[in-house]
Amino acid sequence: MTLIDGKLTAETIKAEIAATVSEMVAAEKRAPHLVAILVGHDGGSETYVANKVKACERCGFRSTLIRYEDDVDQATLLDTIARLNDDDEVDGFIVQLPLPRHIDEQAIIEAIDPRKDVDGFHPVNVGRMSIGLPCFKSATPAGIMELLKRYDVPTSGKRCVVIGRSNIVGKPVATLMMQKSNPGNATVTVVHSASENLKEICREADIIIAALGKPGFVTADMVKDGAAVIDVGTTRVPDASRKSGFRLSGDVDFENVAPKCSFITPVPGGVGPMTICMLMCNTLLAATHAIYK
């Protein structure tokens, strides 16, 4: 069994990005600039954005944080997005989700210029991805594909089951896994809450990508010997033995599933670190106009 180390892989990639940025700066080019818009004071969002700022520092990027209270009106956010769209000094920007209920998230996403949509959520980027055109891919699915690539996990012709159909992970990673590429070129099945015979379907999989947010959902009896298992779940569960009072749990019963696997990602330290890392990759692509000329 090979443990896929997302933390180490992410650090390697950030070092590669930093080297590229150093070359850009030495050639008197501007360092990439990433802007994050944060609304309110959600603990998870605060932590995530803080980690993005640290990653920017590690990669040599310029970063800017724009904060609003959770009572900000939608018009103000749209005005800010329009300003960032027109700012030639900004290569890419994100609006941290989730947003307060009075804000139409889809309207916010669609207001972002696809050329600066480094989260990869705009319908233009989603559509381009679905037909295999160059685009900004959403960070978590892109991170999964990068781990499969760097660990040489066989995917071509393999049976892949994606558990979960979210717009952020399930659907896009299923699309990427079926593309004519490496990694990819797999036979993909997406299962979800309405799927019948879910365990039987999973037992036929060479690759399982679990992205449903239910701790320990994937059990040993759902995994065939030699399968590769990618665990996207990161749910806080109570743990009195921890100072924080909780621990992070994946969607996979790691202790019992791991011995059956050829490859498996841990939680934490697997897919999670790759998400911010791939956001950095997208920002570099935006700064170098590698996607949209």
Disulfide bonds with the S-S distance in Angstrom:
none
